[in-house]
């Protein structure tokens, strides 16, 4: 799949993506670093394949995972799912007041879950590991919207060089979390003729269930 952005256009689509268990599944795909079967993902999570399969099918509905290839193993067709690596945006549109509250709630749950999980994971490791190797950066930058887009793309390109597991000695998983936002009112952008909220989530997820697994890089 060569699509660079997935736009979540309905509340149901936002709910599919914001579910903490599904974010854990996406994290497991990221850790495997290759197309994988549901059983492989389930085994890496210590979960039942049937439960993981249900949620993988939900994620497949919005295009975040898809069947990359099939293989015949001992007469059984095994499906290998690939993970979408681009940006995921949430469409900003008019809802009825009641639905708008649901929209805001699900959006807050998604963003808050990612923020809180990363924070808890970092603080947990900091309190237990006095030799923790991690960095925290918080800066105010002055740039145009075009500069901000270019900076985000540049960071993403650099990160892509390290998203596949390597066999080099000393290689271990690090978590990277970053946010770029305007300090004020953010102008919307247009995708396929529709207004899209400025929120973009790069699909390098942190496991919401795991606050003590890998080194943290903030």
C-alpha positions as CSV (number, residue, x, y, z in Angstrom):
1,X,0.0,0.0,0.0
2,X,1.6,3.3,-1.1
3,X,-0.9,5.7,0.5
4,X,0.9,8.2,2.7
5,X,-2.1,9.3,4.9
6,X,-5.2,7.5,6.2
7,X,-8.0,9.9,7.1
8,X,-10.5,8.7,9.7
9,X,-13.8,10.2,8.6
10,X,-16.4,8.7,11.0
11,X,-16.7,8.3,14.7
12,X,-16.7,4.5,14.2
13,X,-13.4,4.7,12.4
14,X,-11.9,6.8,15.2
15,X,-13.2,4.3,17.8
16,X,-11.6,1.4,15.8
17,X,-8.2,3.1,15.9
18,X,-8.3,4.6,19.4
19,X,-9.0,1.3,21.2
20,X,-6.1,0.6,23.6
21,X,-6.0,-3.1,22.8
22,X,-5.8,-2.4,19.1
23,X,-2.9,0.1,19.7
24,X,-1.2,-2.8,21.6
25,X,-1.6,-5.0,18.5
26,X,-0.1,-2.2,16.3
27,X,2.8,-2.0,18.7
28,X,3.3,-5.7,18.3
29,X,3.4,-5.4,14.5
30,X,5.9,-2.7,14.9
31,X,8.1,-4.7,17.2
32,X,8.1,-7.7,14.7
33,X,9.1,-5.3,12.0
34,X,7.7,-7.4,9.1
35,X,4.4,-8.8,7.8
36,X,3.1,-11.3,10.3
37,X,0.3,-13.7,10.9
38,X,-2.3,-13.2,13.6
39,X,-0.8,-16.1,15.5
40,X,2.7,-14.6,15.4
41,X,1.3,-11.3,16.7
42,X,-0.8,-13.1,19.4
43,X,2.2,-15.1,20.5
44,X,4.4,-12.0,20.9
45,X,1.7,-10.4,23.0
46,X,0.9,-13.6,25.1
47,X,-2.7,-13.4,23.9
48,X,-5.1,-15.9,22.3
49,X,-5.1,-15.8,18.5
50,X,-8.9,-15.7,18.3
51,X,-9.1,-12.5,20.3
52,X,-6.3,-10.8,18.3
53,X,-7.9,-11.9,15.0
54,X,-11.1,-10.1,15.9
55,X,-9.3,-6.8,16.5
56,X,-7.0,-7.2,13.4
57,X,-10.1,-7.5,11.2
58,X,-11.4,-4.3,12.7
59,X,-8.1,-2.5,11.9
60,X,-8.3,-4.0,8.4
61,X,-11.6,-2.2,7.9
62,X,-9.9,1.2,8.1
63,X,-6.8,0.2,6.1
64,X,-4.3,0.2,9.0
65,X,-3.4,-3.4,8.3
66,X,-4.0,-5.5,5.3
67,X,-3.1,-9.0,3.9
68,X,0.3,-8.6,2.2
69,X,0.6,-12.3,1.2
70,X,-0.7,-15.8,1.8
71,X,1.3,-19.0,2.3
72,X,0.3,-22.6,2.4
73,X,1.7,-24.2,5.5
74,X,0.9,-27.9,6.0
75,X,-2.2,-27.4,4.0
76,X,-3.4,-24.4,5.9
77,X,-3.5,-21.0,4.3
78,X,-1.6,-18.5,6.5
79,X,-2.3,-14.8,6.0
80,X,0.5,-12.3,6.6
81,X,-0.7,-8.9,7.5
82,X,1.4,-5.7,6.8
83,X,1.2,-2.6,8.9
84,X,0.5,0.9,7.5
85,X,3.5,3.1,8.2
86,X,2.2,6.6,7.2
87,X,0.2,9.3,9.0
88,X,-3.3,8.9,10.3
89,X,-5.4,12.0,10.4
90,X,-8.8,12.7,11.8
91,X,-11.4,14.5,9.6
92,X,-12.8,17.6,11.2
93,X,-16.5,17.8,10.2
94,X,-19.8,19.1,11.6
95,X,-21.7,16.7,13.8
96,X,-24.9,16.9,15.8
97,X,-24.1,18.2,19.3
98,X,-24.4,14.7,20.9
99,X,-22.2,13.1,18.2
100,X,-19.7,16.0,18.4
101,X,-19.2,15.1,22.1
102,X,-18.5,11.5,21.2
103,X,-16.1,12.7,18.5
104,X,-14.2,14.9,20.9
105,X,-14.2,12.1,23.5
106,X,-12.8,9.5,21.2
107,X,-10.2,12.0,19.9
108,X,-9.1,12.9,23.4
109,X,-9.0,9.2,24.3
110,X,-6.7,8.5,21.4
111,X,-4.3,11.4,21.9
112,X,-4.4,11.2,25.7
113,X,-3.7,7.5,25.7
114,X,-0.6,8.0,23.6
115,X,0.6,10.9,25.7
116,X,-0.1,9.2,29.0
117,X,1.3,5.8,28.1
118,X,4.6,7.4,26.9
119,X,4.8,9.5,30.1
120,X,4.1,6.6,32.4
121,X,6.6,4.4,30.6
122,X,9.3,7.0,30.8
123,X,8.7,7.7,34.5
124,X,8.4,4.0,35.3
125,X,11.8,3.3,33.8
126,X,13.3,6.4,35.3
127,X,12.3,5.3,38.8
128,X,13.6,1.7,38.4
129,X,16.7,2.1,36.3
130,X,19.3,4.6,37.5
131,X,21.3,3.9,34.3
132,X,18.4,4.7,32.0
133,X,19.5,6.0,28.6
134,X,16.9,8.5,27.5
135,X,16.6,12.1,26.4
136,X,13.8,14.6,26.8
137,X,13.6,17.7,24.7
138,X,11.0,20.6,25.0
139,X,11.6,23.6,22.8
140,X,9.7,26.5,21.4
141,X,10.4,26.9,17.6
142,X,9.7,29.8,15.4
143,X,8.8,28.9,11.8
144,X,6.2,29.0,9.1
145,X,3.6,26.3,8.6
146,X,5.7,25.1,5.6
147,X,8.8,24.9,7.8
148,X,6.8,22.8,10.4
149,X,5.6,20.4,7.7
150,X,9.2,20.1,6.4
151,X,10.6,19.5,9.8
152,X,8.1,16.8,10.6
153,X,8.8,15.1,7.3
154,X,12.6,15.3,8.0
155,X,12.2,13.8,11.4
156,X,10.0,11.0,10.0
157,X,12.5,10.3,7.3
158,X,15.3,9.9,9.8
159,X,13.2,7.6,12.0
160,X,12.5,5.4,9.0
161,X,16.2,4.4,9.0
162,X,15.7,2.7,12.4
163,X,12.2,1.1,12.2
164,X,13.5,-2.4,11.1
165,X,15.1,-4.7,13.6
166,X,18.9,-5.0,13.1
167,X,21.3,-7.8,14.1
168,X,24.1,-5.4,15.2
169,X,25.5,-6.0,18.7
170,X,23.9,-3.8,21.3
171,X,20.8,-3.2,19.2
172,X,17.7,-2.8,21.4
173,X,14.2,-1.3,21.0
174,X,13.8,2.4,21.8
175,X,10.6,4.4,22.0
176,X,10.4,7.7,20.3
177,X,7.5,10.1,21.0
178,X,7.2,13.6,19.4
179,X,4.6,16.3,18.9
180,X,4.8,19.4,16.8
181,X,1.9,21.9,17.2
182,X,1.3,25.6,16.7
183,X,1.1,27.6,19.9
184,X,-2.3,29.1,19.1
185,X,-5.1,28.4,16.5
186,X,-4.0,25.8,14.0
187,X,-5.2,26.3,10.4
188,X,-7.0,23.3,8.9
189,X,-5.7,21.6,5.8
190,X,-7.6,20.0,2.9
191,X,-7.3,16.3,1.8
192,X,-9.2,15.3,-1.3
193,X,-11.4,18.4,-1.1
194,X,-12.3,17.8,2.6
195,X,-11.2,19.7,5.7
196,X,-9.0,17.7,7.9
197,X,-8.1,18.5,11.5
198,X,-4.4,19.2,12.0
199,X,-4.0,16.1,14.3
200,X,-1.7,13.6,12.7
201,X,-0.6,10.4,14.4
202,X,2.5,8.6,13.0
203,X,1.8,4.9,13.2
204,X,4.9,4.1,15.4
205,X,2.8,3.1,18.4
206,X,3.7,2.6,22.1
207,X,2.1,-0.4,23.8
208,X,-0.7,1.0,26.1
209,X,-0.4,-2.2,28.2
210,X,3.3,-2.0,28.7
211,X,4.9,0.6,30.8
212,X,8.2,-1.2,31.6
213,X,9.5,-3.0,28.5
214,X,12.0,-1.0,26.5
215,X,14.3,2.0,26.8
216,X,12.6,5.4,26.3
217,X,13.6,8.2,24.0
218,X,11.4,11.3,24.3
